[in-house]
Amino acid sequence: MNSRIHSIAGNLKKMKTDPSHPRINAESKQRYASKVLALTGVLQTTLETSELINLFAKELSGFVRFDGVSYQLPELQIHISVGSLTSHSCQYQLLVSGEALGEIKLFRFYPFEENELETIENLLSGLLYPLRNALLYHRAVQTALIDPLTGVKNRSTMEEAIQRELKLARRHARSLSVVLLDIDHFKQVNDEHGHLYGDQALRAVAQCVQKTIRDSDLLFRYGGEEFMILLSGTDAEGSALLAERIRQEVENMRPFSNRDIRLTVSLGITSLRGEPDATALLLERADAALYRAKQGGRNRVEFA
């Protein structure tokens, strides 16, 4: 297995930690400069990160034989794979003006030659600025979709998500459940300890719920201290079990190291019953169940 880890930080720049690499002469620089310019023009046709990496892989395959590409930027939870991730690889950290743009790795069944690595490294410089633009776009989209305080999806994305999951549930004849969650006595936390602790309580509950649900489940901040969880492929029994587990996890957590503030939540659940206008009915039933949970003493789960 050969594995090389380099940094690509600008046009026609080679990493300093590889002094054995052949020096690029003026003719090579001019040749690569024209290739990089053409490649950059092609890559500037999209702002979707996944499409950009696929397009780069397609263009690069005209110059170098490889079997697969992976790209990741954990900060934005971006993980993209194209083709086969085989035994031999070369790996690059991508940088623009000191800004980390993630890591790209190329794979194939046999080692890369020096002249191939030179080609890869120089063509990667054509990816940098289109990738930075795509990541800026990705961040802007995420900002519009994510609640800045809790880090979960905001209400503006909820309606679209429900409609999408409803269509999938009906098409594949599978279950769909909705859970509404409300932090008990939240106003009391704000009044007695201040809004800073109230904000921390919201974040703590959101993180606790996010860790408890599955990756396929969707968590939204519904408003104020309320959250909504969309459970695809989960029936009434399964949603009740999950809601009870969430209730217990929140009750057992200790979100503040310097204050003994205990948090509990009330939860209302409903499941899809095949109604024609199910979105409003699902939310109405879940809300009614949540109301019963609060009226029944809080820190409990009620099913519609």
C-alpha positions in Angstrom: 0.0 0.0 0.0 1.3 3.4 -0.8 -0.2 6.4 1.0 1.0 10.0 0.4 -0.4 12.9 2.4 0.2 16.3 0.9 -1.2 19.8 1.1 -2.5 21.5 -2.0 -2.5 25.2 -1.1 -2.6 27.1 -4.5 -2.0 26.9 -8.2 1.0 24.6 -9.1 2.2 24.4 -5.5 3.8 21.2 -4.4 4.1 20.3 -0.7 7.5 21.1 0.9 7.7 17.8 2.8 8.4 15.9 -0.5 11.8 17.2 -1.7 12.3 14.2 -3.9 9.5 15.2 -6.2 10.8 16.4 -9.7 11.0 20.2 -10.0 8.4 21.5 -12.4 10.1 23.4 -15.3 8.6 26.4 -17.1 7.2 24.4 -19.9 5.4 22.0 -17.5 4.0 25.0 -15.6 2.6 26.5 -18.7 1.1 23.2 -19.8 -0.5 22.6 -16.4 -1.7 26.2 -16.1 -3.8 25.8 -19.2 -5.2 22.5 -18.0 -6.0 24.0 -14.5 -7.7 26.9 -16.2 -9.9 24.7 -18.3 -10.7 22.4 -15.4 -11.6 25.4 -13.2 -14.0 26.6 -15.9 -15.7 23.2 -16.0 -16.0 22.9 -12.2 -17.5 26.4 -11.8 -20.7 25.1 -13.4 -22.0 23.7 -10.1 -22.3 24.8 -6.4 -23.4 21.4 -5.2 -20.4 19.8 -3.4 -21.3 16.2 -4.3 -21.8 17.1 -7.9 -18.6 19.0 -7.9 -16.5 16.1 -6.6 -18.2 13.8 -9.1 -17.4 16.2 -11.9 -13.8 16.6 -10.8 -13.4 12.8 -10.7 -14.8 12.6 -14.2 -12.4 15.3 -15.6 -9.4 13.9 -13.7 -10.0 10.4 -15.2 -9.1 11.8 -18.6 -5.5 12.4 -17.3 -4.9 9.7 -14.6 -6.2 6.2 -14.2 -7.8 5.6 -10.7 -10.6 3.5 -9.2 -12.2 5.8 -6.6 -12.2 9.2 -4.9 -13.3 10.2 -1.4 -13.8 13.7 -0.1 -14.6 14.7 3.5 -15.0 17.8 5.6 -16.1 16.7 9.0 -16.8 20.3 10.2 -19.7 20.4 7.8 -20.5 16.7 8.0 -19.6 16.2 4.3 -18.5 12.7 3.3 -18.5 11.8 -0.4 -17.3 8.6 -2.1 -17.0 7.9 -5.8 -16.0 4.5 -7.2 -14.0 1.8 -5.3 -11.9 2.7 -2.3 -9.1 0.2 -3.0 -5.7 -0.6 -1.5 -3.3 2.1 -2.8 -4.0 5.8 -2.3 -2.7 9.3 -2.3 -4.2 11.8 0.1 -4.3 15.7 0.0 -5.3 18.4 2.5 -6.9 21.2 0.5 -6.2 24.8 1.6 -6.9 28.3 0.3 -5.4 31.3 2.1 -5.0 29.2 5.2 -8.7 28.0 5.1 -9.1 24.3 5.3 -11.3 22.9 2.5 -11.2 19.3 3.6 -9.4 16.2 2.5 -9.5 14.4 -0.8 -8.1 10.9 -1.4 -7.6 8.9 -4.6 -7.5 5.1 -4.7 -6.5 2.4 -7.1 -5.4 -1.3 -7.1 -1.7 -0.5 -7.8 0.6 2.4 -6.8 0.6 5.8 -8.4 3.6 6.8 -10.4 5.5 10.0 -9.8 4.4 11.6 -13.0 0.8 10.7 -12.2 1.1 12.3 -8.8 2.5 15.4 -10.4 -0.6 15.6 -12.7 -3.0 15.0 -9.8 -1.4 17.5 -7.6 -1.5 20.3 -10.2 -5.0 19.6 -11.4 -6.2 19.6 -7.8 -5.3 23.3 -7.7 -8.1 23.8 -10.3 -10.5 22.3 -7.7 -9.7 24.7 -4.9 -11.7 27.8 -5.8 -14.8 26.1 -7.2 -14.7 23.9 -4.0 -14.5 27.0 -1.8 -17.4 28.6 -3.6 -19.4 25.3 -3.2 -18.6 25.2 0.5 -19.7 28.8 1.0 -23.0 28.0 -0.7 -23.3 24.8 1.5 -22.8 26.9 4.6 -25.4 29.5 3.5 -27.9 26.8 2.8 -27.2 25.1 6.2 -27.6 28.5 7.9 -31.1 28.9 6.4 -32.1 25.4 7.5 -30.6 25.1 10.9 -31.7 26.7 14.2 -28.6 28.7 15.3 -29.2 28.1 19.0 -29.7 24.4 19.2 -28.0 23.2 15.9 -31.1 21.2 14.8 -33.3 21.8 11.8 -35.6 24.8 12.1 -39.3 25.0 11.5 -39.0 26.4 8.0 -37.8 23.0 6.8 -40.4 21.0 8.7 -43.3 21.2 6.4 -41.3 20.1 3.4 -39.8 17.2 5.4 -43.3 16.0 6.5 -44.7 16.1 3.0 -41.7 14.1 1.7 -41.9 11.5 4.4 -45.7 11.2 3.9 -45.2 10.5 0.2 -42.6 7.9 0.9 -44.7 6.3 3.7 -47.7 6.0 1.3 -45.7 4.8 -1.7 -43.9 2.0 0.3 -46.8 1.3 2.7 -44.7 2.0 5.8 -45.3 3.5 9.1 -44.7 7.2 10.0 -44.9 8.8 13.5 -44.6 12.3 14.9 -43.4 13.2 18.4 -43.9 16.7 19.9 -41.6 17.4 22.9 -41.9 20.3 25.3 -39.4 21.1 28.1 -41.2 21.2 31.4 -41.2 24.5 33.4 -38.8 26.1 31.0 -40.0 29.6 31.9 -39.0 28.8 35.5 -35.4 28.0 34.4 -35.2 31.4 32.6 -36.8 33.3 35.5 -34.7 31.7 38.3 -31.3 31.3 36.5 -31.4 33.7 33.6 -31.7 33.3 29.8 -28.1 32.1 29.5 -28.9 29.0 31.4 -32.2 28.8 29.4 -30.3 28.7 26.2 -27.9 26.1 27.5 -30.9 24.0 28.6 -32.4 24.2 25.1 -29.0 23.1 23.6 -28.6 20.3 26.1 -32.1 18.8 25.4 -31.6 19.1 21.6 -28.3 17.3 21.8 -29.7 14.6 24.1 -32.6 13.9 21.8 -30.3 13.9 18.7 -28.1 11.3 20.3 -31.0 9.1 21.3 -32.9 9.0 17.9 -31.7 7.2 14.8 -29.7 8.8 12.0 -32.8 8.4 9.8 -35.1 10.3 12.2 -35.5 14.1 11.8 -35.4 16.5 14.7 -36.8 20.1 14.4 -37.0 23.0 16.8 -40.8 23.5 16.6 -40.8 26.9 18.5 -39.7 28.2 21.9 -39.0 25.2 24.0 -40.8 22.7 21.8 -39.2 20.2 19.4 -40.7 17.9 16.8 -39.3 14.5 15.8 -40.3 12.8 12.6 -39.9 9.0 12.7 -40.0 7.3 9.3 -40.7 3.6 9.3 -41.7 3.7 13.0 -45.2 2.5 14.1 -47.1 3.5 17.2 -45.4 0.9 19.5 -41.9 1.8 18.3 -42.5 5.6 18.6 -43.8 5.1 22.2 -40.7 3.1 23.2 -38.4 5.8 21.7 -40.3 8.6 23.3 -40.1 7.0 26.7 -36.3 6.4 26.2 -35.9 10.2 25.3 -37.9 11.1 28.5 -35.6 9.0 30.6 -32.4 10.3 29.0 -33.4 13.9 29.5 -34.4 13.3 33.1 -31.1 11.5 33.9 -28.8 14.1 32.2 -27.0 16.8 34.2 -26.6 19.7 31.8 -25.0 22.1 34.2 -21.8 21.4 36.1 -22.1 24.4 38.4 -25.9 24.3 39.2 -28.3 21.6 40.2 -30.9 22.2 37.6 -32.9 19.1 36.6 -34.8 19.1 33.3 -37.7 17.0 32.3 -39.8 16.8 29.1 -43.4 16.0 28.2 -44.0 14.1 24.9 -47.1 13.6 22.7 -47.1 11.0 19.9 -49.2 10.1 16.9 -48.9 7.9 13.9 -50.1 8.0 10.3 -53.6 6.6 9.8 -54.0 7.1 6.0 -55.8 10.4 6.1 -55.9 12.4 2.8 -54.7 15.7 4.5 -52.4 14.1 7.0 -49.9 16.9 7.7 -52.3 19.1 9.7 -54.0 16.1 11.4 -50.7 14.6 12.5 -49.6 17.8 14.2 -53.0 18.4 15.7 -53.1 14.9 17.2 -49.5 15.1 18.5 -50.3 18.5 20.0 -53.4 17.2 21.7 -51.4 14.3 23.1 -48.7 16.7 24.3 -51.3 18.8 26.1 -52.6 15.7 27.9 -49.1 14.8 29.0 -48.6 18.3 30.5 -52.1 18.3 32.1 -51.4 14.8 33.5 -48.4 16.0 35.5 -45.6 16.5 33.0 -42.5 14.3 32.6 -44.6 11.7 30.8 -45.5 10.3 27.4 -49.0 10.4 25.9 -50.1 8.7 22.7 -53.0 10.2 20.5 
